[in-house]
């Protein structure tokens, strides 16, 4: 079942206060910081929206089971990058969906091509990387490079990595909901 824009806002309001994995911020703070970084970098509204929604799969998992207080598991990969896609298809264009779908692979890609990247990851992100398959092989790097929206996903990944700052001031949910709404209206 496809989500509506109001469903997405409701998910963020209801479950966004959950802690973001092992990080010192919550899911909503992470989403807002990520979108803000993308916006500040001059990204398209589609990429800003992808940054805003890239972890929506975690919130969908929490919304399905009211007993889940911590949707990010440290024991298994929840494949959150795929969970949200069926719920967003038809509402948002591929320019939003593909960077969301590829943002975990972008971390694996960056670990393979940038010798310094792994050292910039938070401890929680390093743990999730191991669960997600570790750094790409040379063949996986080549295949990733050929994918549409791969470079948007790499930029999204970098915003994702930086969007973990406690008490960082960002524009609120309303701002990024309006950008998401404008992207949806153009679909």
C-alpha positions as CSV (number, residue, x, y, z in Angstrom):
1,X,0.0,0.0,0.0
2,X,1.4,3.4,-1.0
3,X,1.9,6.0,1.7
4,X,0.5,9.5,1.4
5,X,2.4,12.6,2.3
6,X,0.4,12.9,5.5
7,X,1.2,9.2,6.3
8,X,4.9,10.0,6.1
9,X,4.6,13.1,8.3
10,X,2.7,10.9,10.8
11,X,5.4,8.2,10.8
12,X,8.0,10.9,11.4
13,X,6.0,12.4,14.2
14,X,5.0,9.1,15.8
15,X,8.3,7.1,15.5
16,X,10.9,9.7,14.7
17,X,11.7,10.2,18.4
18,X,13.1,6.7,18.5
19,X,16.9,6.6,19.0
20,X,18.8,6.4,15.7
21,X,20.7,3.1,16.3
22,X,23.7,3.5,18.5
23,X,23.9,7.3,17.7
24,X,23.3,10.1,20.2
25,X,20.3,11.5,18.2
26,X,16.9,10.3,17.2
27,X,15.5,9.3,13.8
28,X,13.8,12.6,13.2
29,X,16.9,14.6,14.1
30,X,18.9,12.5,11.7
31,X,16.4,12.9,8.9
32,X,16.3,16.7,9.4
33,X,20.1,17.0,9.6
34,X,20.6,14.9,6.5
35,X,18.1,16.9,4.5
36,X,19.6,20.2,5.7
37,X,23.1,19.1,4.7
38,X,21.8,18.2,1.2
39,X,20.0,21.5,0.9
40,X,23.0,23.5,2.1
41,X,25.1,21.7,-0.6
42,X,22.7,22.9,-3.3
43,X,21.2,19.5,-4.1
44,X,18.0,19.2,-6.2
45,X,14.7,19.0,-4.3
46,X,14.7,15.2,-5.3
47,X,18.0,14.6,-3.6
48,X,17.0,16.7,-0.5
49,X,13.9,14.6,-0.3
50,X,15.9,11.4,-0.6
51,X,18.1,12.6,2.2
52,X,15.1,13.4,4.3
53,X,13.5,9.9,3.7
54,X,16.5,7.6,3.4
55,X,15.9,5.8,6.7
56,X,12.1,5.7,6.5
57,X,12.3,1.9,6.3
58,X,13.4,1.9,10.0
59,X,10.3,3.9,10.9
60,X,8.0,1.6,9.0
61,X,9.4,-1.4,10.9
62,X,8.7,0.4,14.2
63,X,5.2,1.3,13.1
64,X,4.3,-2.3,12.3
65,X,5.3,-3.6,15.7
66,X,4.3,-1.3,18.6
67,X,6.7,-3.1,20.9
68,X,9.8,-2.0,18.9
69,X,11.4,0.9,20.7
70,X,14.7,0.6,19.0
71,X,14.1,-0.2,15.3
72,X,17.8,-0.5,14.4
73,X,19.2,-3.9,15.4
74,X,22.8,-4.5,16.2
75,X,22.4,-8.2,15.5
76,X,21.1,-8.3,11.9
77,X,20.7,-6.1,8.8
78,X,17.1,-4.9,8.6
79,X,17.4,-4.1,4.9
80,X,15.7,-0.7,5.6
81,X,16.9,0.7,2.3
82,X,14.4,-1.6,0.5
83,X,11.6,-1.5,3.0
84,X,10.3,2.0,2.2
85,X,10.5,1.7,-1.6
86,X,7.2,-0.1,-2.3
87,X,5.4,2.4,0.0
88,X,6.9,5.4,-1.8
89,X,6.6,4.1,-5.4
90,X,4.0,6.0,-7.3
91,X,4.2,9.0,-4.9
92,X,7.8,10.0,-5.6
93,X,10.1,9.7,-8.7
94,X,13.1,7.4,-9.2
95,X,15.3,10.4,-8.5
96,X,14.2,10.1,-4.9
97,X,13.7,6.3,-4.7
98,X,17.0,5.2,-6.2
99,X,19.3,7.1,-3.9
100,X,17.3,5.8,-0.9
101,X,17.7,2.2,-2.3
102,X,21.4,2.7,-2.9
103,X,22.5,4.6,0.2
104,X,23.7,1.4,2.0
105,X,25.6,0.2,-1.1
106,X,27.1,3.7,-1.3
107,X,28.7,3.1,2.1
108,X,30.1,-0.2,0.9
109,X,31.3,1.5,-2.3
110,X,33.0,4.3,-0.4
111,X,34.8,1.8,1.9
112,X,36.2,0.2,-1.3
113,X,37.3,3.3,-3.1
114,X,38.4,5.6,-0.3
115,X,41.1,4.3,2.1
116,X,40.2,7.0,4.6
117,X,36.4,6.6,4.5
118,X,36.1,3.7,7.0
119,X,37.9,5.8,9.6
120,X,35.3,8.6,9.3
121,X,32.4,6.2,10.2
122,X,30.8,6.2,13.6
123,X,31.1,3.0,15.6
124,X,27.4,2.2,15.0
125,X,27.9,2.7,11.2
126,X,31.0,0.4,11.3
127,X,29.0,-2.3,13.0
128,X,26.1,-2.0,10.5
129,X,28.6,-2.1,7.6
130,X,29.7,-5.5,8.8
131,X,26.1,-6.7,8.8
132,X,25.5,-5.2,5.4
133,X,28.3,-7.1,3.7
134,X,31.4,-5.0,4.2
135,X,33.3,-3.1,1.6
136,X,32.6,-3.8,-2.1
137,X,34.8,-5.9,-4.3
138,X,36.4,-4.4,-7.4
139,X,33.6,-5.9,-9.5
140,X,30.9,-4.5,-7.2
141,X,32.5,-1.1,-7.4
142,X,32.4,-1.2,-11.3
143,X,28.8,-2.4,-11.3
144,X,27.7,0.3,-8.8
145,X,29.4,3.0,-10.9
146,X,27.1,2.1,-13.8
147,X,23.9,2.5,-11.9
148,X,21.6,5.4,-12.5
149,X,21.6,7.7,-9.4
150,X,24.7,6.1,-8.0
151,X,26.5,9.4,-7.5
152,X,23.4,11.0,-5.9
153,X,23.5,8.0,-3.5
154,X,27.1,8.6,-2.7
155,X,26.5,12.2,-1.9
156,X,23.4,11.2,0.2
157,X,25.7,8.7,2.0
158,X,28.1,11.4,2.9
159,X,25.3,13.6,4.3
160,X,24.0,10.5,6.2
161,X,27.4,10.1,7.8
162,X,27.6,13.7,8.9
163,X,24.0,13.9,10.1
164,X,24.6,12.6,13.6
165,X,25.3,15.7,15.7
166,X,23.5,16.1,19.0
167,X,21.5,19.3,19.4
168,X,22.2,20.6,15.9
169,X,19.8,23.2,14.9
170,X,18.0,22.6,11.6
171,X,14.8,23.7,9.9
172,X,11.8,21.7,11.1
173,X,9.8,18.9,9.7
174,X,7.4,21.4,7.9
175,X,10.2,22.7,5.6
176,X,11.2,19.2,4.3
177,X,7.6,18.1,4.1
178,X,7.0,21.0,1.8
179,X,9.9,20.1,-0.4
180,X,8.8,16.5,-0.5
181,X,5.3,17.7,-1.4
182,X,6.6,19.8,-4.3
183,X,8.6,16.8,-5.6
184,X,5.5,14.5,-5.3
185,X,3.4,17.1,-7.2
186,X,5.8,17.0,-10.1
187,X,5.6,13.2,-10.4
